[in-house]
Amino acid sequence: MTINDIIALYESKKELYGEKTYRYISAIMQEMKARHKAEFKGDDHEQSWRAFKGKNIEKLIQYIITDGISELGLAIINGNSLERTDPRNLSIELATVKRNLLIDYHKFGAHLPDVDIIIYNPKTYRVLAVLSSKVTLRERIAQTGYWKFKLASSLITKHIKVYFVTPDEDGDLAFRVRPKKGRAIIEADLDGSYVLTEAQIEESDKVKTFDKLIDDLQKLLTENS
């Protein structure tokens, strides 16, 4: 089973849910879990599934937004792919994008932040935004806040927006008043979060449903033009 199987199921669900299919990602992954278990050979299916799900949620989100990103005239690349590729094999474009995202640790070298998706202008190689995408906030929300702090501390990278994209399966983003820790971190320390869920959430300037991501990137692009 691969990401292509998940994409195929997602596309089939679009016949039923249309543009709102993003809201049913958790249900889609639950359906995939049954298929994954049927093919699994080993002793701990839950552990194997969690790893598979986490890795492929990220890829599915990238797939969903790629067309919208391209329509804005922007480009998208997977953060892990950029970090793991031998610098000698990077194009001038991607080598420049990487350089424009590096965090300087002085005598300890320069390193990329741990982000899943990088959105940049292919004409200028300027990075506009980075996305972390996880099933729940507890997996990496505090770490994402750390990367926002580091990017904001440099004149070269302080303009880069840091977003968290999640199905929020624990419901940490549901309430605006008396928020849970994860939402408090987003509201105070990140540039925003986009939620793929069937559940109702109390939206704010920082926490919104996933369908608003492309519109916000359009506004960001206008601000940076």
PASEBA-1860 file (N, C-alpha, C; in nm, 3 decimals):
! residues 225
1> MTINDIIA> 0.085/-0.119/0.000/0.000/0.000/0.000/0.088/0.124/0.000 ~ 0.053/0.222/-0.084/0.133/0.344/-0.097/0.043/0.467/-0.091 ~ 0.106/0.584/-0.100/0.031/0.708/-0.103/-0.062/0.712/-0.222 ~ -0.027/0.645/-0.331/-0.114/0.644/-0.449/-0.248/0.577/-0.420 ~ -0.247/0.478/-0.333/-0.373/0.412/-0.293/-0.460/0.509/-0.213 ~ -0.398/0.587/-0.127/-0.473/0.685/-0.047/-0.528/0.795/-0.136 ~ -0.447/0.842/-0.231/-0.493/0.945/-0.323/-0.610/0.895/-0.406 ~ -0.603/0.771/-0.450/-0.712/0.713/-0.529/-0.842/0.709/-0.449
9> LYESKKEL> -0.832/0.672/-0.320/-0.952/0.669/-0.235/-1.004/0.810/-0.213 ~ -0.913/0.904/-0.191/-0.953/1.044/-0.173/-1.027/1.095/-0.296 ~ -0.975/1.067/-0.412/-1.039/1.112/-0.536/-1.177/1.048/-0.554 ~ -1.191/0.923/-0.514/-1.321/0.857/-0.526/-1.424/0.921/-0.432 ~ -1.378/0.966/-0.316/-1.467/1.030/-0.220/-1.512/1.168/-0.267 ~ -1.436/1.230/-0.357/-1.473/1.361/-0.409/-1.603/1.355/-0.489 ~ -1.636/1.238/-0.542/-1.762/1.222/-0.613/-1.880/1.237/-0.517 ~ -1.857/1.206/-0.391/-1.961/1.215/-0.289/-1.958/1.349/-0.216
17> YGEKTYRY> -1.839/1.394/-0.180/-1.827/1.512/-0.095/-1.782/1.639/-0.167 ~ -1.733/1.626/-0.290/-1.691/1.744/-0.366/-1.579/1.820/-0.299 ~ -1.592/1.954/-0.295/-1.486/2.039/-0.240/-1.470/2.022/-0.090 ~ -1.566/1.960/-0.025/-1.558/1.940/0.121/-1.491/1.808/0.159 ~ -1.434/1.738/0.062/-1.374/1.608/0.090/-1.264/1.618/0.196 ~ -1.196/1.730/0.201/-1.089/1.747/0.301/-1.139/1.724/0.442 ~ -1.267/1.749/0.466/-1.322/1.733/0.601/-1.324/1.587/0.646 ~ -1.313/1.496/0.551/-1.330/1.354/0.582/-1.199/1.275/0.575
25> ISAIMQEM> -1.089/1.345/0.589/-0.959/1.278/0.581/-0.944/1.171/0.690 ~ -0.991/1.200/0.811/-0.978/1.100/0.918/-1.057/0.974/0.886 ~ -1.176/0.992/0.828/-1.258/0.876/0.790/-1.192/0.799/0.675 ~ -1.132/0.872/0.583/-1.062/0.808/0.472/-0.945/0.726/0.524 ~ -0.871/0.783/0.618/-0.757/0.710/0.673/-0.802/0.591/0.756 ~ -0.917/0.600/0.820/-0.970/0.487/0.895/-1.004/0.372/0.800 ~ -1.057/0.407/0.684/-1.086/0.306/0.583/-0.956/0.243/0.531 ~ -0.856/0.325/0.514/-0.727/0.273/0.470/-0.663/0.183/0.575
33> KARHKAEF> -0.693/0.209/0.701/-0.636/0.128/0.809/-0.678/-0.017/0.797 ~ -0.804/-0.038/0.760/-0.853/-0.176/0.743/-0.778/-0.246/0.631 ~ -0.752/-0.174/0.523/-0.677/-0.233/0.411/-0.533/-0.261/0.453 ~ -0.476/-0.166/0.526/-0.339/-0.180/0.573/-0.325/-0.303/0.662 ~ -0.423/-0.324/0.749/-0.418/-0.438/0.840/-0.429/-0.570/0.765 ~ -0.511/-0.572/0.661/-0.528/-0.694/0.583/-0.398/-0.735/0.514 ~ -0.315/-0.636/0.481/-0.189/-0.664/0.412/-0.071/-0.678/0.508 ~ -0.093/-0.643/0.635/0.017/-0.636/0.731/0.067/-0.774/0.771
41> KGDDHEQS> 0.198/-0.786/0.776/0.262/-0.909/0.825/0.360/-0.867/0.934 ~ 0.329/-0.902/1.057/0.413/-0.863/1.168/0.340/-0.876/1.298 ~ 0.399/-0.824/1.407/0.343/-0.843/1.541/0.269/-0.721/1.594 ~ 0.303/-0.601/1.546/0.245/-0.480/1.603/0.188/-0.392/1.493 ~ 0.064/-0.421/1.456/0.003/-0.346/1.346/-0.020/-0.200/1.384 ~ -0.059/-0.173/1.508/-0.088/-0.035/1.549/0.034/0.055/1.532 ~ 0.149/0.007/1.573/0.270/0.087/1.559/0.302/0.111/1.412 ~ 0.291/0.006/1.332/0.316/0.019/1.189/0.218/0.117/1.125
49> WRAFKGKN> 0.092/0.108/1.165/-0.010/0.196/1.108/0.013/0.341/1.146 ~ 0.049/0.367/1.270/0.072/0.505/1.312/0.182/0.571/1.229 ~ 0.289/0.496/1.205/0.398/0.549/1.125/0.353/0.573/0.981 ~ 0.281/0.478/0.926/0.231/0.489/0.788/0.135/0.606/0.775 ~ 0.045/0.618/0.870/-0.056/0.724/0.867/0.009/0.862/0.877 ~ 0.100/0.879/0.972/0.164/1.008/0.990/0.239/1.053/0.867 ~ 0.313/0.961/0.807/0.392/0.993/0.688/0.302/1.029/0.569 ~ 0.192/0.959/0.556/0.110/0.977/0.436/0.003/1.085/0.450
57> IEKLIQYI> -0.034/1.122/0.572/-0.119/1.240/0.589/-0.048/1.362/0.532 ~ 0.079/1.372/0.561/0.162/1.483/0.510/0.161/1.484/0.357 ~ 0.179/1.368/0.296/0.182/1.359/0.150/0.045/1.388/0.089 ~ -0.061/1.344/0.155/-0.195/1.369/0.104/-0.228/1.517/0.108 ~ -0.191/1.584/0.216/-0.215/1.729/0.226/-0.139/1.802/0.116 ~ -0.016/1.762/0.092/0.061/1.825/-0.016/-0.008/1.803/-0.150 ~ -0.058/1.683/-0.172/-0.130/1.654/-0.296/-0.253/1.743/-0.312 ~ -0.329/1.759/-0.203/-0.454/1.835/-0.210/-0.430/1.981/-0.244
65> ITDGISEL> -0.322/2.039/-0.192/-0.302/2.183/-0.211/-0.216/2.218/-0.333 ~ -0.155/2.119/-0.396/-0.059/2.147/-0.503/-0.121/2.227/-0.618 ~ -0.239/2.188/-0.664/-0.302/2.259/-0.777/-0.332/2.403/-0.739 ~ -0.386/2.424/-0.618/-0.418/2.559/-0.574/-0.293/2.646/-0.562 ~ -0.184/2.586/-0.517/-0.057/2.657/-0.506/-0.007/2.697/-0.644 ~ -0.016/2.604/-0.740/0.030/2.631/-0.876/-0.051/2.742/-0.941 ~ -0.182/2.745/-0.916/-0.268/2.848/-0.973/-0.230/2.987/-0.922 ~ -0.169/2.994/-0.806/-0.122/3.121/-0.752/0.013/3.162/-0.811
73> GLAIINGN> 0.071/3.073/-0.892/0.203/3.100/-0.947/0.315/3.066/-0.850 ~ 0.283/2.989/-0.746/0.381/2.949/-0.646/0.422/2.804/-0.667 ~ 0.525/2.762/-0.598/0.575/2.625/-0.608/0.579/2.564/-0.469 ~ 0.583/2.431/-0.467/0.577/2.359/-0.341/0.678/2.245/-0.343 ~ 0.742/2.221/-0.231/0.835/2.109/-0.220/0.827/2.050/-0.081 ~ 0.848/1.921/-0.072/0.847/1.851/0.055/0.975/1.882/0.133 ~ 0.960/1.920/0.258/1.075/1.959/0.339/1.176/1.847/0.357 ~ 1.128/1.725/0.381/1.219/1.612/0.399/1.299/1.586/0.273
81> SLERTDPR> 1.233/1.598/0.159/1.300/1.577/0.031/1.411/1.678/0.010 ~ 1.384/1.803/0.044/1.485/1.907/0.027/1.604/1.883/0.119 ~ 1.576/1.840/0.241/1.685/1.821/0.338/1.770/1.699/0.304 ~ 1.707/1.593/0.254/1.779/1.468/0.234/1.853/1.460/0.101 ~ 1.817/1.546/0.007/1.882/1.543/-0.124/2.025/1.595/-0.114 ~ 2.117/1.522/-0.171/2.257/1.565/-0.174/2.264/1.704/-0.239 ~ 2.327/1.801/-0.172/2.335/1.937/-0.228/2.389/1.941/-0.370 ~ 2.472/1.845/-0.405/2.530/1.842/-0.540/2.425/1.806/-0.645
89> NLSIELAT> 2.313/1.749/-0.599/2.208/1.708/-0.692/2.092/1.807/-0.698 ~ 2.101/1.916/-0.624/1.996/2.016/-0.624/2.012/2.112/-0.741 ~ 1.898/2.150/-0.801/1.901/2.253/-0.904/1.936/2.387/-0.839 ~ 1.969/2.485/-0.922/1.997/2.618/-0.868/1.875/2.670/-0.794 ~ 1.757/2.643/-0.847/1.633/2.688/-0.783/1.619/2.632/-0.643 ~ 1.630/2.501/-0.630/1.609/2.439/-0.499/1.726/2.466/-0.404 ~ 1.846/2.478/-0.457/1.960/2.513/-0.373/1.941/2.653/-0.313 ~ 1.884/2.744/-0.394/1.860/2.880/-0.344/1.746/2.882/-0.243
97> VKRNLLID> 1.640/2.805/-0.271/1.530/2.794/-0.175/1.581/2.742/-0.041 ~ 1.666/2.641/-0.047/1.723/2.584/0.076/1.803/2.689/0.151 ~ 1.886/2.761/0.079/1.968/2.865/0.142/1.880/2.971/0.207 ~ 1.768/3.004/0.142/1.679/3.109/0.192/1.599/3.066/0.314 ~ 1.608/2.937/0.349/1.533/2.885/0.463/1.623/2.843/0.579 ~ 1.752/2.842/0.555/1.845/2.793/0.658/1.844/2.879/0.784 ~ 1.859/2.813/0.896/1.872/2.880/1.026/2.018/2.872/1.069 ~ 2.073/2.985/1.102/2.215/2.994/1.137/2.236/2.965/1.286
105> YHKFGAHL> 2.308/2.857/1.314/2.344/2.823/1.452/2.490/2.859/1.481 ~ 2.540/2.955/1.404/2.675/3.008/1.423/2.781/2.897/1.413 ~ 2.857/2.876/1.515/2.966/2.779/1.503/2.916/2.635/1.488 ~ 2.785/2.615/1.510/2.728/2.481/1.497/2.666/2.458/1.359 ~ 2.686/2.553/1.270/2.642/2.534/1.133/2.504/2.592/1.104 ~ 2.460/2.576/0.980/2.328/2.621/0.936/2.242/2.500/0.904 ~ 2.117/2.501/0.950/2.031/2.384/0.935/1.890/2.425/0.895 ~ 1.825/2.335/0.821/1.686/2.358/0.784/1.595/2.331/0.903
113> PDVDIIIY> 1.487/2.407/0.917/1.388/2.375/1.020/1.315/2.247/0.982 ~ 1.263/2.177/1.080/1.187/2.055/1.054/1.044/2.092/1.014 ~ 1.022/2.109/0.885/0.890/2.142/0.833/0.857/2.042/0.723 ~ 0.729/2.021/0.699/0.687/1.919/0.603/0.669/1.972/0.462 ~ 0.622/2.095/0.450/0.592/2.152/0.318/0.648/2.294/0.311 ~ 0.713/2.324/0.201/0.770/2.457/0.178/0.704/2.518/0.056 ~ 0.654/2.641/0.071/0.588/2.711/-0.039/0.672/2.833/-0.074 ~ 0.706/2.845/-0.201/0.797/2.953/-0.241/0.759/3.009/-0.378
121> NPKTYRVL> 0.816/3.125/-0.409/0.795/3.189/-0.538/0.901/3.136/-0.635 ~ 0.862/3.065/-0.741/0.961/3.006/-0.832/1.035/3.109/-0.917 ~ 0.988/3.234/-0.918/1.055/3.339/-0.994/1.168/3.403/-0.913 ~ 1.146/3.415/-0.784/1.246/3.482/-0.699/1.314/3.385/-0.602 ~ 1.258/3.263/-0.586/1.307/3.161/-0.492/1.285/3.203/-0.347 ~ 1.203/3.305/-0.326/1.172/3.354/-0.192/1.071/3.260/-0.127 ~ 1.101/3.213/-0.006/1.009/3.127/0.068/0.902/3.213/0.134 ~ 0.776/3.180/0.108/0.666/3.256/0.166/0.612/3.192/0.293
129> AVLSSKVT> 0.605/3.059/0.293/0.543/2.990/0.407/0.595/2.848/0.418 ~ 0.591/2.796/0.540/0.621/2.655/0.564/0.507/2.596/0.645 ~ 0.480/2.468/0.620/0.370/2.400/0.687/0.421/2.276/0.758 ~ 0.374/2.258/0.880/0.390/2.130/0.949/0.254/2.063/0.947 ~ 0.251/1.935/0.911/0.123/1.865/0.902/0.128/1.736/0.982 ~ 0.044/1.731/1.085/0.041/1.615/1.174/-0.103/1.577/1.206 ~ -0.121/1.451/1.245/-0.255/1.401/1.274/-0.315/1.472/1.395 ~ -0.233/1.496/1.496/-0.277/1.567/1.615/-0.176/1.675/1.650
137> LRERIAQT> -0.217/1.770/1.734/-0.127/1.877/1.774/-0.016/1.826/1.864 ~ -0.047/1.726/1.943/0.048/1.678/2.043/0.175/1.623/1.980 ~ 0.166/1.586/1.853/0.281/1.525/1.787/0.396/1.623/1.768 ~ 0.362/1.754/1.737/0.475/1.842/1.709/0.442/1.991/1.721 ~ 0.341/2.028/1.793/0.302/2.168/1.794/0.404/2.256/1.864 ~ 0.459/2.212/1.977/0.558/2.294/2.048/0.684/2.310/1.966 ~ 0.723/2.204/1.897/0.842/2.211/1.811/0.819/2.310/1.696 ~ 0.698/2.313/1.642/0.666/2.408/1.535/0.678/2.551/1.586
145> GYWKFKLA> 0.635/2.573/1.710/0.650/2.705/1.771/0.796/2.744/1.783 ~ 0.881/2.647/1.812/1.025/2.673/1.820/1.080/2.718/1.686 ~ 1.039/2.651/1.578/1.089/2.688/1.446/1.040/2.826/1.404 ~ 0.920/2.862/1.444/0.870/2.997/1.417/0.960/3.100/1.486 ~ 0.995/3.072/1.609/1.083/3.162/1.685/1.218/3.177/1.616 ~ 1.275/3.067/1.571/1.406/3.072/1.507/1.400/3.145/1.373 ~ 1.298/3.121/1.295/1.285/3.190/1.166/1.265/3.340/1.188 ~ 1.189/3.375/1.288/1.160/3.516/1.315/1.281/3.591/1.370
153> SSLITKHI> 1.382/3.520/1.415/1.497/3.584/1.477/1.601/3.632/1.376 ~ 1.580/3.605/1.248/1.674/3.646/1.145/1.607/3.740/1.045 ~ 1.677/3.843/1.002/1.623/3.936/0.903/1.595/3.866/0.771 ~ 1.667/3.760/0.741/1.652/3.690/0.614/1.526/3.604/0.611 ~ 1.486/3.550/0.726/1.375/3.455/0.729/1.254/3.502/0.810 ~ 1.259/3.620/0.867/1.151/3.661/0.958/1.017/3.679/0.889 ~ 1.017/3.698/0.757/0.892/3.716/0.682/0.818/3.584/0.659 ~ 0.884/3.470/0.679/0.827/3.340/0.646/0.716/3.303/0.745
161> KVYFVTPD> 0.600/3.273/0.693/0.487/3.234/0.777/0.498/3.085/0.812 ~ 0.463/3.053/0.934/0.469/2.915/0.983/0.328/2.870/1.020 ~ 0.279/2.770/0.949/0.143/2.721/0.968/0.143/2.575/1.013 ~ 0.037/2.538/1.083/0.019/2.399/1.125/-0.110/2.348/1.061 ~ -0.102/2.235/0.990/-0.217/2.178/0.921/-0.246/2.041/0.982 ~ -0.370/2.019/1.023/-0.400/1.897/1.098/-0.547/1.857/1.091 ~ -0.576/1.726/1.095/-0.714/1.681/1.114/-0.762/1.702/1.257 ~ -0.668/1.730/1.347/-0.699/1.757/1.488/-0.789/1.648/1.547
169> EDGDLAFR> -0.743/1.526/1.540/-0.826/1.413/1.584/-0.849/1.411/1.735 ~ -0.773/1.487/1.811/-0.796/1.496/1.956/-0.888/1.612/1.994 ~ -0.925/1.695/1.897/-1.015/1.806/1.925/-0.953/1.920/2.003 ~ -0.821/1.934/1.993/-0.752/2.039/2.069/-0.782/2.180/2.019 ~ -0.828/2.192/1.895/-0.852/2.324/1.838/-0.998/2.366/1.839 ~ -1.082/2.286/1.900/-1.226/2.310/1.890/-1.271/2.442/1.950 ~ -1.212/2.481/2.063/-1.267/2.594/2.137/-1.172/2.712/2.144 ~ -1.229/2.829/2.123/-1.151/2.953/2.126/-1.140/3.008/2.268
177> VRPKKGRA> -1.245/2.993/2.347/-1.245/3.038/2.486/-1.194/2.925/2.574 ~ -1.108/2.957/2.668/-1.041/2.858/2.751/-0.980/2.748/2.665 ~ -0.891/2.786/2.576/-0.835/2.689/2.481/-0.742/2.589/2.547 ~ -0.730/2.473/2.482/-0.630/2.377/2.526/-0.491/2.429/2.489 ~ -0.390/2.363/2.545/-0.252/2.411/2.528/-0.214/2.426/2.381 ~ -0.250/2.328/2.297/-0.212/2.333/2.157/-0.267/2.455/2.086 ~ -0.394/2.486/2.112/-0.451/2.605/2.049/-0.387/2.731/2.104 ~ -0.357/2.733/2.231/-0.292/2.850/2.290/-0.158/2.878/2.222
185> IIEADLDG> -0.082/2.772/2.193/0.047/2.787/2.124/0.026/2.845/1.985 ~ -0.074/2.795/1.914/-0.101/2.846/1.780/-0.141/2.993/1.784 ~ -0.233/3.026/1.873/-0.284/3.163/1.881/-0.173/3.261/1.920 ~ -0.082/3.218/2.006/0.021/3.308/2.057/0.149/3.308/1.975 ~ 0.188/3.192/1.922/0.323/3.178/1.868/0.333/3.146/1.719 ~ 0.229/3.094/1.657/0.235/3.061/1.515/0.159/3.163/1.431 ~ 0.170/3.149/1.301/0.096/3.238/1.211/-0.044/3.186/1.181 ~ -0.069/3.060/1.215/-0.203/3.008/1.195/-0.207/2.857/1.183
193> SYVLTEAQ> -0.329/2.806/1.180/-0.352/2.663/1.165/-0.475/2.641/1.078 ~ -0.472/2.534/1.000/-0.583/2.500/0.911/-0.625/2.357/0.942 ~ -0.755/2.339/0.964/-0.805/2.215/1.022/-0.890/2.138/0.921 ~ -0.860/2.010/0.907/-0.935/1.921/0.818/-1.022/1.831/0.905 ~ -1.144/1.870/0.930/-1.228/1.795/1.023/-1.375/1.809/0.992 ~ -1.453/1.706/1.027/-1.599/1.712/1.019/-1.656/1.790/1.137 ~ -1.581/1.796/1.246/-1.631/1.859/1.368/-1.637/2.011/1.353 ~ -1.719/2.072/1.435/-1.728/2.218/1.438/-1.611/2.274/1.519
201> IEESDKVK> -1.553/2.382/1.469/-1.450/2.450/1.545/-1.484/2.599/1.554 ~ -1.444/2.658/1.663/-1.463/2.802/1.679/-1.344/2.871/1.613 ~ -1.368/2.932/1.499/-1.260/2.990/1.421/-1.214/3.125/1.479 ~ -1.093/3.162/1.440/-1.035/3.291/1.477/-0.945/3.335/1.363 ~ -0.873/3.442/1.381/-0.778/3.485/1.279/-0.665/3.384/1.262 ~ -0.641/3.303/1.364/-0.530/3.208/1.361/-0.574/3.063/1.336 ~ -0.695/3.029/1.367/-0.743/2.891/1.352/-0.863/2.891/1.257 ~ -0.849/2.821/1.145/-0.951/2.823/1.041/-0.967/2.684/0.979
209> TFDKLIDD> -1.075/2.665/0.907/-1.092/2.541/0.833/-0.997/2.541/0.713 ~ -0.963/2.422/0.669/-0.859/2.401/0.569/-0.887/2.471/0.436 ~ -1.013/2.487/0.402/-1.048/2.546/0.272/-1.004/2.692/0.260 ~ -0.967/2.755/0.370/-0.926/2.895/0.367/-0.776/2.913/0.344 ~ -0.702/2.803/0.338/-0.556/2.812/0.325/-0.514/2.882/0.196 ~ -0.570/2.841/0.083/-0.528/2.898/-0.045/-0.561/3.047/-0.052 ~ -0.678/3.086/-0.002/-0.715/3.228/-0.002/-0.616/3.309/0.082 ~ -0.575/3.254/0.195/-0.480/3.326/0.280/-0.343/3.335/0.215
217> LQKLLTEN> -0.305/3.232/0.139/-0.178/3.238/0.067/-0.185/3.342/-0.045 ~ -0.303/3.357/-0.105/-0.320/3.461/-0.206/-0.299/3.599/-0.146 ~ -0.355/3.621/-0.027/-0.336/3.749/0.042/-0.189/3.770/0.078 ~ -0.125/3.663/0.121/0.017/3.670/0.158/0.102/3.706/0.035 ~ 0.068/3.645/-0.077/0.141/3.672/-0.201/0.125/3.819/-0.242 ~ 0.004/3.871/-0.227/-0.022/4.011/-0.261/0.060/4.104/-0.170 ~ 0.066/4.070/-0.042/0.143/4.150/0.052/0.291/4.150/0.021 ~ 0.340/4.041/-0.035/0.483/4.027/-0.063/0.522/4.070/-0.204
225> S> 0.424/4.114/-0.282/0.454/4.154/-0.421/0.499/4.300/-0.429
END
